[in-house]
């Protein structure tokens, strides 16, 4: 993703000594019997994804392994016919590339759909450095898998919930309207044609929300009433201190849906790491975006907010 304006951003954040969590790694299935998604389980899933697919740029072995990782964790939904591989090809500055979105459906009892989305691939221009995208793609992929485990054990009682794992969010050469958001642009157009968009009550995007120093931005490209609802969700879950420190305008996988009239919310924290002359955007799109920069605590906050948003949307 890219942002065009970041207000009230601290000039420099204090460096914190970080160490990766290497203790017992609970399965995401540890969430199944609980009333919430376990942040520790999501952190463990992030570790597992990074172990098998540290670099996930298109057409790389890691990209294929990341796709296998997603598919394996939704074997029950595949068996029920509630898992879709949305394959497409796109013209990019590096030539025509094949890409895959993944859609996991959890049917509800009300007429309508809540979409939870993220992207799973890493940056093509950074393929020759050790860019692992722990926060930028891996953690949110694990978060949606963890939410999927929860929904499997606790089927939606309100609107259906669809999880979407996008490919091709990152630019292949340099961010522009045509070189970015390949997966979300494709799916928004596809769903516009087949009538799915009209059924979506809200589209919630997870991006870079595993940051140890988590504070979700107030994104001006998000729908105002969903931003207000996020404030209520944060208050209800005791996480008000973890939202809206910064005002942003984010260009991300929610835009193709916003442009087609879908209510959207980007749950993102762009203020990721200390901002220096060498790294003006902090850890974002650098080889410092590693597992030690995220935390189970932050993933717990993000999971709580997403589940509370589903609850509030069902009540709306």
Wavefront OBJ file of the C-alpha trace (Angstrom):
o trace
v 0.000 0.000 0.000
v 0.997 3.632 -0.260
v -0.188 6.738 1.560
v -0.414 10.293 0.264
v -0.775 12.136 3.563
v 0.174 11.294 7.150
v -0.726 13.895 9.781
v 0.417 14.216 13.343
v 3.155 11.633 12.785
v 5.821 11.636 15.487
v 9.161 12.689 14.038
v 10.949 9.790 15.620
v 9.918 6.836 17.744
v 12.140 5.436 20.453
v 14.020 2.295 19.449
v 12.928 -0.697 21.416
v 14.976 -3.805 21.896
v 12.960 -6.632 20.370
v 13.221 -10.406 20.508
v 11.185 -12.913 18.567
v 8.822 -15.050 20.551
v 10.230 -18.540 20.367
v 8.219 -20.291 23.038
v 5.487 -22.836 22.437
v 3.575 -22.159 19.232
v -0.139 -22.843 19.751
v -2.153 -23.964 16.765
v -4.714 -21.573 15.331
v -7.194 -24.260 16.312
v -6.617 -23.166 19.905
v -9.120 -20.423 19.096
v -11.896 -22.858 18.292
v -13.247 -23.387 21.785
v -12.739 -19.840 23.011
v -14.948 -16.808 22.640
v -12.223 -14.919 20.855
v -9.320 -15.357 18.446
v -6.010 -15.934 20.226
v -3.342 -13.359 19.389
v -0.688 -15.860 20.478
v -2.066 -18.417 18.025
v -2.065 -15.830 15.231
v 1.530 -14.892 16.066
v 2.475 -18.581 15.892
v 0.760 -18.874 12.513
v 2.749 -15.872 11.305
v 5.953 -17.606 12.355
v 4.882 -20.751 10.527
v 4.020 -18.875 7.328
v 7.336 -17.024 7.358
v 9.179 -20.298 7.916
v 7.704 -21.900 4.791
v 7.308 -18.773 2.645
v 9.615 -15.963 3.787
v 9.645 -14.299 0.357
v 6.331 -14.430 -1.468
v 6.774 -12.306 -4.600
v 4.876 -13.489 -7.647
v 6.123 -16.659 -9.398
v 8.622 -17.421 -6.616
v 8.702 -20.777 -4.779
v 7.704 -18.921 -1.612
v 4.644 -17.484 -3.324
v 3.482 -20.982 -4.246
v 4.129 -22.207 -0.703
v 2.137 -19.311 0.743
v -0.780 -20.297 -1.479
v -0.478 -23.900 -0.286
v -0.392 -22.659 3.314
v -3.686 -20.808 2.855
v -5.328 -23.740 1.089
v -4.221 -26.255 3.706
v -5.707 -24.227 6.544
v -9.093 -24.155 4.841
v -9.385 -27.837 3.924
v -12.823 -28.129 5.637
v -14.182 -25.194 3.632
v -12.726 -26.641 0.441
v -14.507 -29.917 1.151
v -17.812 -28.054 1.592
v -17.407 -26.020 -1.587
v -16.972 -22.795 0.394
v -13.432 -22.101 -0.827
v -12.718 -20.449 -4.168
v -9.448 -19.952 -6.016
v -9.973 -16.860 -8.144
v -7.272 -17.144 -10.824
v -6.535 -14.345 -13.258
v -3.691 -12.824 -15.239
v -2.591 -9.205 -15.288
v -0.424 -7.023 -17.471
v 2.415 -5.663 -15.320
v 5.639 -3.728 -16.012
v 7.406 -7.109 -15.727
v 5.119 -8.710 -18.306
v 1.948 -10.703 -17.973
v 1.707 -12.452 -14.610
v -0.645 -15.113 -13.301
v -2.167 -14.389 -9.892
v -4.583 -15.991 -7.452
v -7.041 -14.550 -4.968
v -8.578 -16.892 -2.393
v -12.125 -16.513 -1.067
v -13.425 -18.429 1.957
v -17.161 -18.280 2.675
v -18.796 -18.757 6.071
v -22.574 -18.686 5.466
v -24.692 -16.701 7.890
v -28.421 -16.439 8.634
v -29.048 -12.893 7.366
v -29.112 -11.756 3.762
v -25.846 -9.934 3.204
v -22.061 -10.306 3.336
v -19.294 -8.887 5.501
v -15.941 -9.124 3.727
v -12.652 -9.355 5.656
v -9.643 -8.989 3.368
v -5.854 -8.840 3.294
v -3.006 -9.509 0.868
v -0.472 -12.311 1.188
v 2.282 -11.608 -1.349
v 5.485 -9.604 -0.896
v 6.936 -6.811 -2.972
v 8.313 -7.707 -6.436
v 10.849 -4.810 -6.586
v 12.275 -5.974 -3.222
v 12.718 -9.592 -4.313
v 16.512 -9.329 -4.296
v 16.773 -8.206 -0.672
v 15.732 -9.993 2.501
v 12.251 -8.493 2.544
v 10.012 -10.904 4.431
v 6.973 -8.741 5.063
v 6.220 -10.060 8.552
v 3.809 -7.203 9.242
v 3.111 -6.327 5.625
v 1.210 -9.399 4.553
v 2.232 -12.364 6.707
v 0.691 -11.297 10.034
v -2.615 -10.265 8.473
v -2.762 -13.455 6.421
v -2.340 -15.369 9.682
v -4.936 -13.114 11.330
v -7.583 -13.997 8.755
v -6.701 -17.684 9.039
v -7.179 -17.405 12.804
v -10.521 -15.651 12.310
v -11.470 -18.415 9.890
v -10.729 -21.027 12.561
v -12.984 -19.099 14.923
v -15.808 -18.840 12.375
v -15.586 -22.553 11.679
v -16.271 -23.254 15.354
v -18.691 -20.327 15.733
v -20.639 -20.037 12.442
v -21.990 -16.547 11.731
v -25.429 -15.991 13.205
v -25.929 -12.736 11.321
v -24.504 -11.816 7.922
v -22.302 -14.249 6.040
v -18.598 -13.573 6.487
v -16.253 -13.966 3.535
v -12.484 -13.941 3.946
v -10.474 -12.725 0.957
v -6.728 -13.229 0.504
v -5.565 -10.927 -2.277
v -2.645 -11.421 -4.606
v -0.927 -8.528 -6.381
v -1.525 -5.716 -3.890
v 2.033 -4.456 -4.254
v 3.365 -2.545 -7.245
v 5.517 -4.561 -9.639
v 7.667 -1.576 -10.587
v 6.371 1.711 -9.134
v 3.033 2.449 -7.495
v 0.408 3.859 -9.849
v -3.270 3.339 -10.601
v -2.339 0.657 -13.125
v 0.612 -0.872 -11.251
v -0.907 -1.836 -7.901
v -3.940 -3.512 -6.344
v -4.129 -6.135 -9.096
v -6.110 -8.662 -7.077
v -8.594 -6.255 -5.528
v -9.186 -4.416 -8.807
v -9.879 -7.738 -10.523
v -12.245 -9.015 -7.824
v -14.146 -5.737 -7.452
v -14.822 -5.743 -11.205
v -15.799 -9.417 -11.167
v -18.182 -8.992 -8.231
v -19.663 -5.884 -9.819
v -20.560 -7.924 -12.894
v -22.034 -10.926 -11.068
v -24.051 -8.937 -8.499
v -21.981 -9.813 -5.414
v -21.031 -6.199 -4.654
v -24.665 -5.254 -4.021
v -24.811 -7.843 -1.220
v -21.777 -6.535 0.692
v -22.773 -4.695 3.867
v -19.189 -3.758 4.769
v -15.673 -4.479 3.550
v -12.985 -4.549 6.256
v -9.328 -4.617 5.249
v -6.480 -5.825 7.473
v -3.038 -4.416 6.651
v 0.067 -3.857 8.794
v -1.869 -4.272 12.044
v 0.587 -6.532 13.862
v 3.003 -3.687 14.714
v 4.263 -3.976 18.313
v 3.508 -0.293 18.829
v 0.017 -0.619 17.402
v -2.202 2.370 16.725
v -4.795 2.005 13.978
v -5.022 5.057 11.715
v -8.083 7.158 10.961
v -8.034 6.666 7.184
v -9.872 9.306 5.178
v -10.447 6.817 2.346
v -12.529 4.700 4.718
v -16.291 5.174 5.028
v -17.092 7.625 7.865
v -19.760 5.512 9.557
v -17.400 2.515 9.621
v -14.719 4.687 11.232
v -17.284 5.676 13.850
v -18.189 2.030 14.357
v -14.514 1.162 14.803
v -14.375 3.739 17.601
v -17.303 1.967 19.286
v -15.653 -1.428 18.736
v -12.450 -0.159 20.332
v -14.350 1.191 23.323
v -16.300 -2.061 23.728
v -13.127 -4.145 23.688
v -11.019 -1.826 25.834
v -8.736 -0.848 22.951
v -9.541 2.848 22.514
v -5.899 3.756 23.210
v -4.875 1.731 20.145
v -6.759 3.676 17.474
v -6.792 7.043 15.738
v -3.491 8.541 16.877
v -2.760 9.453 13.250
v -4.918 10.688 10.376
v -4.037 9.125 7.029
v -5.181 8.849 3.445
v -4.279 5.337 2.366
v -4.224 3.849 -1.128
v -4.872 0.195 -0.433
v -6.978 -2.832 -1.355
v -10.162 -1.111 -0.170
v -10.106 1.533 -2.923
v -11.459 -0.581 -5.833
v -14.444 -1.432 -3.649
v -14.950 2.109 -2.383
v -14.923 3.356 -5.973
v -17.834 1.000 -6.703
v -19.896 2.208 -3.746
v -19.087 -0.431 -1.117
v -18.706 0.774 2.515
v -15.034 0.181 3.370
v -12.702 0.342 6.351
v -8.915 -0.020 6.284
v -7.609 -1.277 9.638
v -3.974 -0.273 9.217
v -1.102 1.242 11.170
v 1.291 3.018 8.787
v 3.451 4.431 11.573
v 5.665 1.350 11.613
v 9.058 1.772 13.242
v 11.321 4.806 13.705
v 11.336 7.264 10.807
v 14.873 8.201 9.827
v 16.543 9.922 6.889
v 17.617 6.525 5.572
v 14.197 4.938 6.178
v 11.568 7.710 6.060
v 8.747 5.152 6.181
v 10.251 3.187 9.062
v 10.276 -0.580 8.620
v 7.747 -0.467 5.780
v 9.167 -2.072 2.615
v 12.570 -2.711 4.171
v 14.425 -5.821 5.297
v 13.611 -4.780 8.870
v 9.977 -5.880 8.516
v 10.668 -9.056 10.475
v 8.912 -11.186 13.083
v 10.485 -9.335 16.023
v 8.690 -6.128 14.984
v 5.214 -7.555 15.603
v 3.575 -8.982 18.710
v 0.882 -11.381 19.864
v -0.562 -8.520 21.923
v -1.096 -6.318 18.870
v -2.565 -9.222 16.929
v -4.932 -9.811 19.844
v -6.093 -6.203 19.642
v -6.640 -6.483 15.881
v -8.505 -9.779 16.216
v -10.741 -8.340 18.952
v -11.565 -5.319 16.788
v -12.486 -7.414 13.755
v -14.753 -9.739 15.731
v -16.412 -6.797 17.475
v -16.947 -5.084 14.120
v -18.730 -8.205 12.839
v -20.924 -8.167 15.949
v -21.775 -4.471 15.542
v -22.498 -4.854 11.827
v -24.877 -7.718 12.574
v -26.736 -5.442 14.989
v -26.929 -2.504 12.575
l 1 2 3 4 5 6 7 8 9 10 11 12 13 14 15 16 17 18 19 20 21 22 23 24 25 26 27 28 29 30 31 32 33 34 35 36 37 38 39 40 41 42 43 44 45 46 47 48 49 50 51 52 53 54 55 56 57 58 59 60 61 62 63 64 65 66 67 68 69 70 71 72 73 74 75 76 77 78 79 80 81 82 83 84 85 86 87 88 89 90 91 92 93 94 95 96 97 98 99 100 101 102 103 104 105 106 107 108 109 110 111 112 113 114 115 116 117 118 119 120 121 122 123 124 125 126 127 128 129 130 131 132 133 134 135 136 137 138 139 140 141 142 143 144 145 146 147 148 149 150 151 152 153 154 155 156 157 158 159 160 161 162 163 164 165 166 167 168 169 170 171 172 173 174 175 176 177 178 179 180 181 182 183 184 185 186 187 188 189 190 191 192 193 194 195 196 197 198 199 200 201 202 203 204 205 206 207 208 209 210 211 212 213 214 215 216 217 218 219 220 221 222 223 224 225 226 227 228 229 230 231 232 233 234 235 236 237 238 239 240 241 242 243 244 245 246 247 248 249 250 251 252 253 254 255 256 257 258 259 260 261 262 263 264 265 266 267 268 269 270 271 272 273 274 275 276 277 278 279 280 281 282 283 284 285 286 287 288 289 290 291 292 293 294 295 296 297 298 299 300 301 302 303 304 305 306 307 308 309 310 311 312 313 314 315 316
